[in-house]
Amino acid sequence: MPSKVLDSWSLIAFFEDEPAADAVEELIHRAAQQKHRLYLSVINWAEVYYTMERAGGRAVAEQTAAQIATLPIEIVGVADDLKIARQAAIYKASHKMSLADAFAAALAKEKKAELVTGDPEFKALAKEIKIQWLGQNL
């Protein structure tokens, strides 16, 4: 079954009903039908949480977290072997990107999955990982 990794950008677009929301909703629907697997790094989960708290307060962040928990998305933590964390550190050290984005990219590489995003920070990694671009002409 094909796999996809959501980054913070894609989930925030979904929850804030931005132009890419419909595409993310379709990915979630297809995952519910077991047409592909969806992953989210715990670091990106935290980024979504704090973004929603900054925008709307703790109650909004908690509501968003509760909604994520109902979606067919597997939250992936930092494993004891630190393989994903090491790859994220390499991406962060060698590219101009946030640490959360580096974790999303590292997770996509580890899972041999396509990263779903509209964040232009990932352009630098387009030759290393598969990227499904949303919402922008990148």
C-alpha positions in Angstrom: 0.0 0.0 0.0 1.5 3.4 -0.9 2.4 5.8 1.9 2.2 9.5 2.3 3.6 11.8 5.0 1.7 14.9 5.9 3.6 17.9 7.1 2.3 20.7 9.3 1.6 22.9 6.3 -0.9 20.4 4.9 -2.8 19.8 8.1 -3.0 23.4 9.0 -4.4 24.1 5.5 -6.9 21.4 6.2 -8.0 22.7 9.6 -8.1 26.4 8.5 -10.0 25.6 5.3 -7.3 27.0 3.0 -7.3 26.3 -0.7 -5.4 23.0 -0.3 -7.9 21.8 2.3 -10.0 19.8 -0.3 -6.9 17.9 -1.5 -5.9 17.0 2.1 -9.5 16.0 2.8 -9.4 13.7 -0.2 -6.1 12.1 1.0 -7.7 11.5 4.4 -10.7 10.0 2.8 -8.6 7.7 0.7 -6.6 6.6 3.7 -9.9 5.8 5.5 -10.6 3.5 2.5 -7.2 1.9 2.9 -6.0 3.1 -0.5 -2.8 4.5 1.1 -1.3 5.1 4.6 -0.9 8.5 6.1 1.9 9.3 8.5 2.6 12.4 10.6 5.8 13.0 12.7 5.1 13.8 16.3 7.3 16.9 15.8 4.8 18.1 13.1 1.9 17.2 15.4 3.4 19.5 17.9 3.9 22.3 15.3 0.2 22.0 14.3 -0.8 22.1 18.0 1.2 25.3 18.9 0.2 27.0 15.6 -3.5 26.4 16.5 -3.0 27.5 20.1 -1.3 30.8 18.9 -4.1 31.4 16.5 -7.1 30.5 18.6 -6.1 29.6 22.1 -5.6 26.3 24.1 -9.2 25.2 23.5 -8.8 25.4 19.7 -5.5 23.5 19.9 -7.1 20.8 22.1 -10.0 20.5 19.7 -7.6 20.1 16.7 -5.6 17.5 18.6 -8.8 15.6 19.3 -9.8 15.8 15.6 -6.3 14.5 14.5 -6.8 11.6 16.8 -9.9 10.5 14.9 -8.2 10.6 11.5 -6.6 7.7 9.8 -3.1 9.1 10.4 -0.3 7.2 12.1 1.7 9.5 14.4 5.3 8.5 14.3 7.6 9.3 17.3 11.3 9.5 17.4 12.5 5.9 17.7 15.1 4.7 20.2 17.5 4.0 17.3 17.3 7.8 16.4 17.4 7.0 12.6 14.7 9.5 11.8 16.2 12.1 14.2 19.6 11.7 12.6 18.3 12.1 9.1 16.3 15.2 10.2 19.4 16.7 11.7 21.3 16.1 8.5 18.5 17.8 6.5 18.5 20.7 9.0 22.2 21.1 8.9 22.5 21.1 5.1 19.3 22.9 4.0 17.5 26.1 5.1 14.4 24.6 6.7 12.7 24.4 10.0 13.4 21.5 12.3 9.8 20.3 12.0 10.1 20.3 8.2 13.3 18.3 8.5 11.4 15.7 10.5 8.7 15.5 8.0 11.2 15.0 5.2 13.2 12.4 7.2 10.0 10.5 7.9 9.1 10.5 4.2 12.6 9.2 3.4 12.4 6.5 6.1 9.0 5.3 5.0 9.8 5.6 1.3 6.7 7.8 1.2 5.5 10.8 -0.7 5.6 14.0 1.3 2.4 16.1 1.0 3.0 19.8 1.3 2.7 23.3 -0.2 5.7 24.6 1.8 8.4 25.9 -0.6 11.1 25.0 2.0 11.0 21.5 0.7 12.1 22.5 -2.9 15.7 21.8 -1.9 14.8 18.2 -1.2 12.8 17.5 -4.3 15.6 15.3 -5.7 15.9 13.3 -2.5 12.3 12.5 -1.6 9.0 12.3 -3.5 6.8 15.4 -3.0 3.2 15.9 -3.8 2.8 19.7 -4.0 -0.5 21.2 -2.9 -2.0 24.6 -3.3 0.7 26.5 -5.1 2.5 26.6 -8.4 5.9 25.4 -7.2 
